[in-house]
């Protein structure tokens, strides 16, 4: 898998390592993290996401919270996008740029409240992003906090994702959504609560794994009381679109209320239809992802990650849900034409070269990385390449026109969905502008004909 890297120090583990080991996962060092690369086969996991659903542990991602009176104004200055224009309850894809316009990382930023944002960074760049944000804070009235260790992040992706979550919500294990699930649009989020230790079942779909897990969780789960960590999950200003966000965790009370059913007792306590009280924990449920499929990303306090993982696997089993590793994630994102930092994105590339010039508003005022707007007609640009046969180009392979090297593959694979090789590559700008260019990929000395195309290679049916 192209995205695998090796570090010289012992890799870190997510809160779900024991879950992955129990499922027989194969691990790899990915950007300094010991991550599951597969549980069964790359193709089976890839296909499950395209046809049903897959569950990924992406807890290695970084979560950085920016708060303060000038939070929006500060992020406008520190990042490529205009984050102050993002409404509460929405998210935006953006980038952290260097002074010369090079890409330090690509990010997703959620607006949690009028003065509160959650910045999601790539795992290997977490410290870099936090450091640059803190450095750029300067005289702004903001606070930048790296809360990555307090969060776990699960990605439920695939056409069955909605049905799986609806099943879970029906049981009450995820409850008190700020918005009905159907109203959580793409690149939007809602608050919710998760019942990590309660034996609520999953609409009759429980299995032995979950029974065991729930029993263990009931014994071992830490008691949740008082102000919850991470607090920002339930912080936000009341807004009509998310009118259930009321008393935030900063006040030590449960923040989410739905349909006139108040949360009760201490922070995190919720009620069931029978009036019993259970300890709950805040959950941020976002309709985002990195696979080209519909799906959700769920942010949960790290100590409750295992319970949520087991619950989703159990609820999703009848829908065809499988745990999926980084190998499947890489081919899925490649089919969807999504860039990966360290491959398509780097400090040597400005957003326009990667086809992402739209993320930098041309009329934006002063911000770090404004040099990215300068014309670079000679710079190589990112394109898609498709080939026939079974021999796929890989990262680093040369792209040639005749005898001349005119580019280089950044990511390539035999597409499990399409059945032929696909690749992303940086090529000379004149080559990119010629759709009829006769190109070959140098696959270990063998020239394989390739045709220019515009990503994505795969687009899901609406």
Secondary structure, DSSP 4 states (H G I P E B T S, - for coil): -TT----SSPPB--TTHHHHHHTT-EEEEETTEEEEEESS-HHHHHHHHHHSEEEEE-TTSEEEEEESTTHHHHHHHHSSS-GGGPPTTBEEEEEEE-TTS-EEEEEEEEEEETTEEEEEE-GGGHHHHHHHHHHHHTTSS-EEEE-GGGEEEEEEESTTHHHHHHHHHHHTSEE--SS-GGG--TTBEEEEEE-SS----STT---HHHHHHHHHHHHHPPPP-SS-SSGGGG-----GGGTTB-S-GGGTS--B-BTTB---SSTTEEE-TT--EEE-EEEEEE---SSSS-EEEEEEEGGGHHHHHHHHHHHHHTTTEEE--HHHHHHHHHHTT---BTTTB-TT--GGGGT-GGGS-TT--S-TTGGGGS--TTS-EEEEEEESSS----TT-EEEETTEEEEEEEEEEE-TTTSSEEEEEEE-HHHHT-TT--EEEEETTEEEEEEEEPSPS-----
